[in-house]
Amino acid sequence: MKAAIYVRISKDSEKKGLGVDRQRKDCLALAERLGWEIVETIVENDQKASDGALRPKYQRMLGMAATRQIEAIIGWDLDRVTRTPSEAEELFEYAKAMGLQLKSHNGDLDLITPQGKLTTRVRTAVSAFEIEQIQARLRSETLQRAQSGRYNGPRPFGYDFATDDHGRILTGSRQELVICEPEAEAIREAVSRVLDGEALWSITKDFNQRGIATTTGGQWHTQTLRRMLMRWTHAGYRKHQRYEKGRFVGKESLYEAAWPAIIDRDTHERVLALLTDPTRRKSRSTEAKYLLTSIALCGACGRYLVGTTSYEYTIKGTYVRKDGTRSPDKVRMYPETYKCPHAGCHAVTRRMDAVDELVEATVVAFLEREGVEAFGGDPAAVVAAQARFEAIEAKLALLTDQWVGDKITDAQYERGTALLRPELESEKARLRQALPVDGLREFTGTGAGAAWKRADVVTKKRVLRALGDMVGLTITIAPVGAGASSRLDADRYAGIRIETVGRDAGQ
C-alpha cells in the first residue's frame, strides 16, 4: 500500500527539527512493519494545527489522497495529524470516498466504522478543548505580564536584556530590559530629526552610512525606522492587545513598563501624531533637487509647478553647400526651468535661476524681519488649546467609565464618542499650530541669511512649507505671454508673485 508519512510539531523554538525527527523515525519503523511503500515524508515543523491555521503541506497531502497517489497516512498520533473536529470530519469523507486509511505509532485509527469515528470525534473534541484551555490561560498570563509592565518579545532596539554576574541573560520572571546607550542615543537623534521635519528616508540613509545596524545586524529601511519610532517601548510603556487567529483584535491598552524610558511620553506622542498624520506628505525615495517643485503655483491653472533639468539638443546640419560641404550642427542649450506639467495648461515655463534668486532673497528678508513672530509660536493659544484638549479627554474618560459600569448603553457611548472625537482632533490641530516650530528657530532674525545658506534643499522646502502654514505664503508664477523674451530681458522677475496672507511678502 502506498502511504505518506506526516509529522508535525507546533513549536520548535530552537528550529532544529528534533521533535519531527523523532516522529519520523517511529513512523518509518511502523511503515516497515506494515510493509507499506512510503511515497513521501511530509514535514511541517513549527506549525500549529489549531485556530484555523493554514497548513499548505497538509492540504497538498489531502490532494495526493484525492488523486489516489497515496492510500494511507501514517502519523505519530492523531493530534499530530489534526486537532480540530472539522478536519476530522474531512478525513472521514476521504476515508469513505477514497478508502483512505490513517495509521498511528500509538495505535490504529478507524475512520470508517461508527465506533471508530466516535472515538476519533471524542479525541479531537478533547484536543480542541485542551487548546482552548491553553489559549485562555496564555491570554490571562499575557495580560497579567502586560499589566505588571514586563516585556515580551525579541530584543527591542535601544535596549539589552539584563544579565547575571556570569554574563548569562536573565529569563522568565527575572528578565529585565536595560538601556543600550549607543542605540538609545540613535533613537533620541532620530526622534529629534523627525520632529525637526527631516524625512525618514534621509535618516535611514544616514544611519546606514554611519554603520548603525538594526537589532538583527541588518540595514535600516524607511518602514523599519518608522515602526521602531512608533513603539511605545521607548517611552516606558507596555502596549497590550489580544491576538486571536493570526491577528490583533479588540482595544489597545497601555501599562507603565518596568524598564526605563529613553524618551518621555509627550515627545513620543508628538512623534506618533506626526508619523500617523494622514495629511503628512509621504517621504520621497530620492533626495529633493529643486526648491519650488510642488510649492510654486502656475498662475494660469493654479496647480503645482515642477522643476526640469537642463539639457542639450543638437540639430544636425542638413544644408549642402555648392562646394559639397554640409552646414555645421547647431547645439542648443536649455537651462533648468520650472514649468506647468498639467494637461490642458502648460502655460508657464520660466528659468529656474531667476525664480529661485527672487524667492530666496524675498524669503530671507521676511525671515529676518518677521521670522520670530512666524515661528515663535503663540504661548497664550497653546495654554488655551491644551486646556480645551484636556477637558475633552476628561469627558471621553468619563464616558468610558460610565460605559464600563453599564450606566450608559453601547449606542449612547458610540454617539458620545462620535461627537467628542472630532472636537479632540480639532484641538490637536490648534495646538500644533500654536506650538513653536521645532528646528526652524535659526531661520529667524539676523541669522536667517546664514542659516539659509547652510541649509540643504530639503530643509529650505520645509521652511517654505512652514511659512505657508503659518503666514499663508504663496509663490505664483504667471504666464508672460507674447513677447516673452523682450519682457524678461527688461524684467527677469516679471510675473512672479510672492505673497503672505493679506500682504506682499517683500513689503
Backbone torsions as a table, in degrees:
resi	resn	phi	psi	omega
1	MET	NA	137.3	179.4
2	LYS	-85.3	130.6	-175.9
3	ALA	-139.4	159.6	172.5
4	ALA	-117.2	138.5	173.1
5	ILE	-92.0	130.3	178.6
6	TYR	-121.6	119.6	179.0
7	VAL	-125.6	142.3	-176.0
8	ARG	-152.0	146.5	170.6
9	ILE	-136.2	139.1	-174.1
10	SER	-70.5	-41.0	-175.7
11	LYS	-140.0	121.8	176.2
12	ASP	-121.5	86.6	-172.5
13	SER	-63.6	-29.7	-179.0
14	GLU	-93.6	-4.1	177.6
15	LYS	55.8	35.0	-179.4
16	LYS	-101.9	-11.8	177.5
17	GLY	70.4	19.8	-177.1
18	LEU	-66.5	-37.1	-179.6
19	GLY	-63.4	-45.4	-179.5
20	VAL	-71.4	-28.1	176.7
21	ASP	-65.0	-40.5	178.2
22	ARG	-64.5	-42.7	177.9
23	GLN	-62.1	-42.7	-176.9
24	ARG	-62.4	-41.5	-179.8
25	LYS	-62.0	-44.3	179.4
26	ASP	-64.9	-39.6	-178.7
27	CYS	-69.5	-37.4	177.3
28	LEU	-64.8	-38.7	178.3
29	ALA	-64.3	-40.0	178.1
30	LEU	-64.6	-42.4	179.1
31	ALA	-62.5	-37.5	179.1
32	GLU	-66.7	-39.9	178.7
33	ARG	-65.3	-37.1	-179.4
34	LEU	-78.8	-17.8	-177.7
35	GLY	75.4	26.7	-178.3
36	TRP	-90.2	150.1	177.2
37	GLU	-89.4	124.9	179.6
38	ILE	-89.3	112.8	179.0
39	VAL	-75.7	-41.3	-177.5
40	GLU	-160.1	144.9	171.5
41	THR	-103.6	118.0	-175.4
42	ILE	-104.6	121.6	-175.4
43	VAL	-115.8	126.0	171.8
44	GLU	-123.9	95.6	-177.6
45	ASN	-90.1	140.8	179.7
46	ASP	57.3	46.4	-175.0
47	GLN	-131.7	122.8	178.1
48	LYS	-76.6	155.5	175.0
49	ALA	-118.4	18.9	-178.6
50	SER	-125.0	179.4	177.3
51	ASP	59.9	22.3	179.6
52	GLY	70.1	22.3	-178.4
53	ALA	-62.8	135.0	-179.8
54	LEU	-76.6	127.0	178.1
55	ARG	-119.3	92.7	-175.2
56	PRO	-57.5	-41.8	-177.1
57	LYS	-70.3	-35.7	176.5
58	TYR	-63.2	-44.3	178.8
59	GLN	-64.0	-36.5	177.4
60	ARG	-66.3	-35.5	178.2
61	MET	-64.4	-41.7	176.5
62	LEU	-62.8	-35.5	175.6
63	GLY	-63.2	-36.7	176.0
64	MET	-64.3	-37.5	177.6
65	ALA	-67.5	-39.4	-178.6
66	ALA	-65.0	-32.6	179.8
67	THR	-95.2	10.3	176.5
68	ARG	61.3	27.1	172.7
69	GLN	-74.0	-25.5	175.2
70	ILE	-132.6	154.3	179.5
71	GLU	-115.0	-8.5	-176.8
72	ALA	-154.3	158.1	175.9
73	ILE	-123.5	132.3	175.7
74	ILE	-111.2	122.9	176.6
75	GLY	-127.7	159.5	-178.4
76	TRP	-66.8	-38.6	175.3
77	ASP	-157.4	166.9	-178.5
78	LEU	-59.2	-41.5	-176.1
79	ASP	-72.7	-9.5	172.0
80	ARG	-80.0	-29.0	180.0
81	VAL	-85.8	-47.8	179.5
82	THR	-151.2	149.2	176.7
83	ARG	-130.0	13.5	-179.0
84	THR	-124.9	141.5	178.8
85	PRO	-58.9	-35.3	-177.7
86	SER	-65.2	-39.0	178.2
87	GLU	-70.5	-32.6	176.7
88	ALA	-62.8	-42.9	177.7
89	GLU	-61.8	-36.7	178.0
90	GLU	-64.5	-39.8	177.7
91	LEU	-64.9	-35.9	176.2
92	PHE	-59.1	-41.3	-179.5
93	GLU	-64.6	-41.1	177.9
94	TYR	-65.7	-38.8	179.0
95	ALA	-64.1	-40.0	-178.5
96	LYS	-70.3	-43.6	-174.3
97	ALA	-83.3	-37.4	-172.0
98	MET	-113.0	-6.3	-176.1
99	GLY	73.6	23.2	-177.3
100	LEU	-62.8	133.8	176.8
101	GLN	-109.2	152.2	178.7
102	LEU	-128.6	116.6	-180.0
103	LYS	-112.6	146.8	-178.0
104	SER	-129.5	146.8	174.5
105	HIS	-59.8	-27.7	-178.4
106	ASN	-97.8	16.3	176.6
107	GLY	129.3	160.3	-179.2
108	ASP	-68.9	149.8	177.6
109	LEU	-122.0	113.1	-176.3
110	ASP	-88.5	116.0	-179.3
111	LEU	-104.0	5.9	-172.4
112	ILE	-110.5	-52.9	-173.0
113	THR	-75.5	154.0	178.0
114	PRO	-56.6	-40.8	-179.6
115	GLN	-66.4	-41.6	179.4
116	GLY	-64.5	-41.3	179.2
117	LYS	-66.3	-38.2	178.0
118	LEU	-61.8	-44.8	179.8
119	THR	-60.5	-43.6	179.8
120	THR	-64.4	-41.2	179.6
121	ARG	-63.3	-41.7	179.8
122	VAL	-64.1	-44.8	-178.2
123	ARG	-64.5	-41.2	178.9
124	THR	-70.7	-34.5	176.7
125	ALA	-64.7	-40.4	176.9
126	VAL	-64.4	-41.6	177.7
127	SER	-61.0	-44.2	179.0
128	ALA	-62.0	-40.8	178.2
129	PHE	-62.4	-44.1	179.7
130	GLU	-61.6	-40.4	178.9
131	ILE	-62.1	-46.3	179.7
132	GLU	-62.1	-39.2	178.0
133	GLN	-64.3	-44.3	179.3
134	ILE	-62.1	-44.2	-179.3
135	GLN	-63.6	-41.9	178.7
136	ALA	-62.8	-42.3	179.7
137	ARG	-65.9	-41.8	179.2
138	LEU	-64.5	-40.5	178.0
139	ARG	-60.9	-42.5	179.4
140	SER	-64.7	-42.8	179.9
141	GLU	-66.5	-39.5	179.5
142	THR	-64.6	-42.9	178.5
143	LEU	-64.2	-43.8	179.4
144	GLN	-61.9	-39.8	178.8
145	ARG	-63.9	-41.3	179.2
146	ALA	-66.3	-44.4	-178.6
147	GLN	-63.7	-28.9	177.8
148	SER	-86.2	0.2	175.5
149	GLY	78.5	17.5	-179.2
150	ARG	-85.7	145.7	-176.9
151	TYR	-80.8	150.6	177.4
152	ASN	-141.8	121.4	177.8
153	GLY	132.6	-176.5	178.5
154	PRO	-70.3	168.7	-178.0
155	ARG	-60.2	124.4	178.5
156	PRO	-84.6	149.6	177.4
157	PHE	-60.2	133.7	-178.5
158	GLY	102.2	-10.2	-176.7
159	TYR	-136.1	157.3	169.1
160	ASP	-121.2	158.1	171.6
161	PHE	-80.3	135.8	180.0
162	ALA	-65.2	150.1	-179.7
163	THR	-123.3	162.5	176.6
164	ASP	-85.3	-172.0	-176.9
165	ASP	-64.8	-18.3	-179.6
166	HIS	-99.5	7.0	177.7
167	GLY	82.9	10.4	179.4
168	ARG	-89.2	136.9	-177.9
169	ILE	-67.0	130.5	177.6
170	LEU	-71.6	139.8	-177.7
171	THR	-127.2	174.3	177.3
172	GLY	63.0	-138.3	-177.8
173	SER	-69.2	-14.2	-179.9
174	ARG	-90.1	-5.4	-176.4
175	GLN	-64.8	135.5	179.0
176	GLU	-139.7	154.2	171.9
177	LEU	-104.7	134.4	173.8
178	VAL	-123.8	149.7	-175.8
179	ILE	-68.3	132.1	170.7
180	CYS	-95.3	101.6	-166.9
181	GLU	-58.9	-43.1	178.7
182	PRO	-59.4	-42.5	178.5
183	GLU	-71.4	-36.9	178.4
184	ALA	-62.5	-39.1	178.5
185	GLU	-65.6	-36.0	176.1
186	ALA	-64.3	-37.5	177.3
187	ILE	-64.4	-47.6	-179.9
188	ARG	-60.1	-40.5	178.9
189	GLU	-64.2	-46.1	-179.0
190	ALA	-62.9	-41.2	178.3
191	VAL	-60.8	-46.6	-179.6
192	SER	-61.7	-41.4	-178.1
193	ARG	-69.8	-37.1	177.0
194	VAL	-64.8	-44.7	179.7
195	LEU	-67.6	-23.5	175.7
196	ASP	-81.9	-1.3	175.1
197	GLY	96.5	5.7	-179.8
198	GLU	-73.0	142.9	-178.2
199	ALA	-71.9	147.8	179.9
200	LEU	-61.3	-37.3	-178.8
201	TRP	-63.3	-34.3	-179.5
202	SER	-68.1	-42.6	177.7
203	ILE	-66.0	-41.5	178.8
204	THR	-58.9	-47.6	179.7
205	LYS	-60.2	-43.4	-178.9
206	ASP	-65.3	-45.1	179.4
207	PHE	-59.3	-44.3	-179.1
208	ASN	-65.7	-39.4	178.6
209	GLN	-66.2	-31.4	-179.5
210	ARG	-86.8	-1.7	177.6
211	GLY	77.3	20.7	175.6
212	ILE	-80.1	112.0	-172.8
213	ALA	-96.8	160.3	173.3
214	THR	-74.7	178.0	-179.0
215	THR	-65.2	-21.7	178.2
216	THR	-92.3	1.1	-179.8
217	GLY	86.7	3.3	-178.3
218	GLY	-91.3	-176.6	178.9
219	GLN	-86.1	158.6	176.9
220	TRP	-81.1	147.3	169.0
221	HIS	-125.3	160.8	-174.8
222	THR	-55.6	-46.9	-178.5
223	GLN	-69.7	-33.0	176.5
224	THR	-63.5	-44.8	178.8
225	LEU	-64.6	-41.6	-179.9
226	ARG	-61.2	-46.5	179.5
227	ARG	-61.9	-40.3	179.9
228	MET	-63.0	-44.0	-177.6
229	LEU	-68.4	-22.7	-177.3
230	MET	-90.2	-1.5	-178.5
231	ARG	-75.7	134.8	177.7
232	TRP	-72.9	-14.5	-179.5
233	THR	-51.9	-43.6	-174.4
234	HIS	-69.1	-21.6	179.3
235	ALA	-92.1	4.6	178.3
236	GLY	81.0	34.3	179.4
237	TYR	-131.2	147.7	176.6
238	ARG	-106.1	118.2	178.5
239	LYS	-91.3	139.4	179.8
240	HIS	-134.0	137.5	174.9
241	GLN	-152.0	139.5	-178.6
242	ARG	-64.0	142.7	-179.7
243	TYR	-121.8	115.6	-177.9
244	GLU	-135.6	133.5	174.0
245	LYS	51.1	45.9	172.8
246	GLY	82.2	10.3	179.3
247	ARG	-152.3	157.8	178.0
248	PHE	-82.4	137.5	-179.3
249	VAL	-134.6	158.7	176.6
250	GLY	79.9	-172.6	-175.4
251	LYS	-82.4	149.2	172.5
252	GLU	-83.0	142.7	176.5
253	SER	-127.3	145.4	178.2
254	LEU	-114.4	136.4	177.4
255	TYR	-130.8	143.8	178.8
256	GLU	-62.0	133.4	-174.1
257	ALA	-85.9	159.6	178.0
258	ALA	-86.4	-5.5	-178.9
259	TRP	-103.4	161.2	-178.3
260	PRO	-74.9	148.6	179.3
261	ALA	-84.3	149.1	175.2
262	ILE	-93.9	-37.8	175.5
263	ILE	-128.5	159.2	-179.5
264	ASP	-81.3	165.5	-175.0
265	ARG	-63.6	-42.4	-178.6
266	ASP	-59.1	-44.2	179.1
267	THR	-63.0	-43.4	-179.4
268	HIS	-63.8	-39.4	179.4
269	GLU	-65.7	-33.1	175.3
270	ARG	-66.0	-40.0	177.3
271	VAL	-63.7	-45.2	178.8
272	LEU	-60.2	-44.3	-179.4
273	ALA	-61.9	-39.2	-178.9
274	LEU	-70.2	-46.0	-174.9
275	LEU	-74.8	-19.5	180.0
276	THR	-106.0	2.3	-180.0
277	ASP	-65.2	116.8	-177.7
278	PRO	-65.2	-19.4	179.6
279	THR	-89.2	-4.0	-177.5
280	ARG	-68.2	136.9	178.5
281	ARG	-68.6	130.4	-178.7
282	LYS	-70.4	148.1	-179.0
283	SER	-66.4	144.1	175.7
284	ARG	-82.1	154.7	178.1
285	SER	-85.6	-13.3	177.9
286	THR	-131.7	161.7	-176.0
287	GLU	-69.0	139.6	177.6
288	ALA	-62.6	140.7	-175.3
289	LYS	-115.3	-37.1	-174.4
290	TYR	-113.3	135.1	-172.4
291	LEU	-60.9	-43.6	-169.1
292	LEU	-106.4	5.1	174.6
293	THR	-58.8	129.3	-178.6
294	SER	63.7	19.5	173.0
295	ILE	-123.4	-53.0	178.8
296	ALA	-71.7	146.9	-176.9
297	LEU	-109.6	147.4	173.8
298	CYS	-74.6	128.6	-179.6
299	GLY	-71.4	-11.3	-179.6
300	ALA	-93.9	-48.5	-175.4
301	CYS	-108.5	-12.0	177.5
302	GLY	80.4	5.8	179.2
303	ARG	-98.0	171.5	-173.2
304	TYR	-69.5	146.1	170.8
305	LEU	-90.7	161.6	175.8
306	VAL	-128.0	154.6	176.1
307	GLY	-88.4	144.9	177.6
308	THR	-125.3	146.3	-177.0
309	THR	-76.8	160.6	176.5
310	SER	-77.8	155.4	178.6
311	TYR	-159.2	164.7	177.6
312	GLU	-109.9	147.3	176.9
313	TYR	-132.2	124.5	-177.4
314	THR	-101.9	126.6	176.1
315	ILE	-102.1	115.1	-177.7
316	LYS	-67.0	135.7	175.8
317	GLY	-70.9	126.6	-177.2
318	THR	-117.6	-13.0	-176.9
319	TYR	-78.4	127.9	179.3
320	VAL	-101.7	121.2	-178.6
321	ARG	-75.3	172.0	180.0
322	LYS	-64.3	-30.5	179.8
323	ASP	-81.7	4.9	176.0
324	GLY	91.5	-6.4	178.8
325	THR	-83.1	157.3	-178.7
326	ARG	-99.7	146.0	178.6
327	SER	-62.5	148.5	-175.4
328	PRO	-70.9	157.1	174.7
329	ASP	-68.4	152.1	175.7
330	LYS	-115.5	132.3	179.9
331	VAL	-109.5	122.4	177.9
332	ARG	-105.3	135.8	179.6
333	MET	-103.7	127.3	178.1
334	TYR	-114.1	117.1	-176.5
335	PRO	-76.4	171.2	173.8
336	GLU	-62.4	139.0	-176.7
337	THR	-138.1	162.7	163.3
338	TYR	-105.0	134.1	-178.3
339	LYS	-142.8	158.3	175.0
340	CYS	-86.4	118.3	-175.5
341	PRO	-93.7	4.6	-167.2
342	HIS	-88.0	133.5	179.8
343	ALA	-57.9	138.1	-179.9
344	GLY	89.0	-4.5	179.7
345	CYS	-126.1	-87.8	-177.4
346	HIS	52.6	31.1	-171.1
347	ALA	-82.1	-17.1	-174.0
348	VAL	-120.6	129.9	168.5
349	THR	-144.4	115.5	-176.6
350	ARG	-134.5	146.5	178.1
351	ARG	-60.1	131.2	-175.7
352	MET	-67.2	-38.5	-175.6
353	ASP	-61.9	-38.5	-179.5
354	ALA	-69.0	-43.4	-178.5
355	VAL	-64.9	-48.4	-179.3
356	ASP	-61.7	-38.8	-179.7
357	GLU	-59.6	-47.7	-179.1
358	LEU	-68.0	-44.3	-177.8
359	VAL	-62.8	-46.3	-177.2
360	GLU	-64.8	-42.6	179.3
361	ALA	-63.8	-42.4	-178.7
362	THR	-68.0	-43.8	-177.8
363	VAL	-66.8	-43.5	179.0
364	VAL	-61.4	-42.5	178.4
365	ALA	-62.1	-40.6	178.7
366	PHE	-65.2	-42.1	-179.5
367	LEU	-65.4	-39.0	178.2
368	GLU	-65.0	-34.3	-175.6
369	ARG	-87.2	-42.1	-170.9
370	GLU	-132.5	12.5	-177.4
371	GLY	-63.0	-37.6	-179.6
372	VAL	-61.3	-43.4	179.0
373	GLU	-67.4	-38.8	-176.0
374	ALA	-70.1	-40.5	-173.2
375	PHE	-107.4	-1.7	-173.9
376	GLY	-81.3	-10.9	-179.3
377	GLY	81.7	176.6	-179.6
378	ASP	-129.6	95.8	-175.5
379	PRO	-56.1	-40.3	-179.3
380	ALA	-64.3	-42.0	179.2
381	ALA	-66.7	-33.7	177.6
382	VAL	-62.4	-47.0	-179.2
383	VAL	-62.0	-44.4	-178.7
384	ALA	-64.9	-45.3	-179.5
385	ALA	-65.8	-38.3	179.3
386	GLN	-64.4	-40.7	179.5
387	ALA	-64.0	-44.4	178.8
388	ARG	-65.0	-39.7	179.6
389	PHE	-61.3	-46.9	-179.5
390	GLU	-66.2	-35.2	178.7
391	ALA	-64.9	-40.7	179.3
392	ILE	-68.9	-40.5	177.2
393	GLU	-60.3	-39.5	178.9
394	ALA	-63.9	-39.5	177.6
395	LYS	-63.8	-41.8	178.9
396	LEU	-64.4	-40.1	179.0
397	ALA	-64.2	-42.1	178.2
398	LEU	-63.3	-42.0	178.8
399	LEU	-60.4	-43.0	178.7
400	THR	-63.2	-43.9	178.7
401	ASP	-60.4	-41.0	179.5
402	GLN	-66.3	-37.3	179.9
403	TRP	-69.3	-44.0	178.5
404	VAL	-62.6	-35.7	179.8
405	GLY	-84.9	9.9	178.6
406	ASP	59.2	30.0	177.5
407	LYS	-89.4	-18.6	174.2
408	ILE	-132.5	158.7	-178.3
409	THR	-82.4	168.6	176.0
410	ASP	-59.1	-41.3	-178.4
411	ALA	-63.8	-41.8	178.5
412	GLN	-65.0	-39.3	178.6
413	TYR	-64.2	-46.6	-179.3
414	GLU	-64.3	-40.1	179.0
415	ARG	-64.8	-42.1	-179.9
416	GLY	-64.9	-45.2	179.8
417	THR	-67.5	-34.9	178.2
418	ALA	-63.0	-32.0	178.4
419	LEU	-79.1	-37.7	-173.3
420	LEU	-83.6	-32.5	-177.2
421	ARG	-58.7	-47.4	177.6
422	PRO	-60.4	-37.1	177.9
423	GLU	-63.4	-40.2	179.5
424	LEU	-63.0	-45.1	179.8
425	GLU	-65.1	-36.4	178.0
426	SER	-63.1	-42.5	178.9
427	GLU	-68.6	-33.7	175.0
428	LYS	-60.5	-44.3	179.5
429	ALA	-62.8	-43.4	178.3
430	ARG	-62.0	-38.6	-179.7
431	LEU	-65.4	-43.0	178.4
432	ARG	-61.5	-40.8	-179.6
433	GLN	-66.9	-33.6	-176.1
434	ALA	-81.7	-22.3	-178.2
435	LEU	-70.8	149.7	173.3
436	PRO	-59.1	149.4	-178.8
437	VAL	-84.4	111.5	-178.9
438	ASP	-61.4	138.5	172.1
439	GLY	81.6	-2.2	-177.5
440	LEU	-114.5	5.9	-177.1
441	ARG	-66.2	-27.4	178.9
442	GLU	-69.8	-15.7	179.1
443	PHE	-91.6	38.1	-179.5
444	THR	-134.1	151.5	175.8
445	GLY	68.4	-152.5	-172.7
446	THR	-69.3	-19.4	-179.5
447	GLY	-88.1	3.3	-175.6
448	ALA	-62.8	-41.5	-177.6
449	GLY	-62.8	-44.7	179.9
450	ALA	-66.2	-39.8	178.8
451	ALA	-63.7	-40.0	179.9
452	TRP	-63.8	-40.6	180.0
453	LYS	-64.7	-35.9	-178.9
454	ARG	-75.6	-26.0	-170.9
455	ALA	-71.9	149.3	173.2
456	ASP	-85.9	177.1	-175.3
457	VAL	-63.3	-38.6	-179.3
458	VAL	-60.2	-44.5	-178.9
459	THR	-68.2	-41.4	178.8
460	LYS	-61.5	-40.6	177.9
461	LYS	-63.5	-36.9	178.0
462	ARG	-64.3	-40.4	177.4
463	VAL	-60.4	-45.4	-179.4
464	LEU	-63.0	-40.5	179.6
465	ARG	-69.2	-37.0	177.4
466	ALA	-64.2	-39.8	176.0
467	LEU	-64.3	-34.7	175.8
468	GLY	-62.9	-41.2	179.7
469	ASP	-71.1	-40.4	-171.4
470	MET	-83.2	-44.7	-174.1
471	VAL	-124.6	10.3	176.6
472	GLY	70.3	33.3	179.5
473	LEU	-61.6	129.7	173.7
474	THR	-131.9	142.5	177.7
475	ILE	-122.4	115.0	-176.2
476	THR	-122.6	134.4	178.4
477	ILE	-117.2	115.3	-177.4
478	ALA	-88.6	152.9	173.7
479	PRO	-61.8	141.5	-179.6
480	VAL	-82.8	-32.9	176.6
481	GLY	87.6	-161.5	-176.7
482	ALA	-62.8	146.3	-179.6
483	GLY	69.6	33.0	-173.9
484	ALA	-59.9	-41.6	-175.7
485	SER	-61.4	-46.7	-178.1
486	SER	-68.8	-37.7	179.2
487	ARG	-64.9	-41.8	-178.8
488	LEU	-72.9	-28.0	173.8
489	ASP	-63.7	-38.0	-179.9
490	ALA	-77.8	-35.6	-178.4
491	ASP	-147.2	98.1	-175.6
492	ARG	-70.3	-10.4	178.7
493	TYR	-102.5	12.5	-175.9
494	ALA	-59.2	134.0	175.1
495	GLY	82.7	1.3	179.6
496	ILE	-95.5	117.6	-179.1
497	ARG	-114.6	125.9	177.4
498	ILE	-120.3	113.6	-170.9
499	GLU	-135.3	151.7	166.2
500	THR	-113.3	178.6	-176.7
501	VAL	-60.1	117.1	173.9
502	GLY	77.6	6.7	-178.7
503	ARG	-161.9	166.8	175.0
504	ASP	-82.9	129.9	-177.6
505	ALA	-64.1	-22.8	-177.8
506	GLY	-85.8	-4.9	-178.3
507	GLN	-77.2	NA	NA
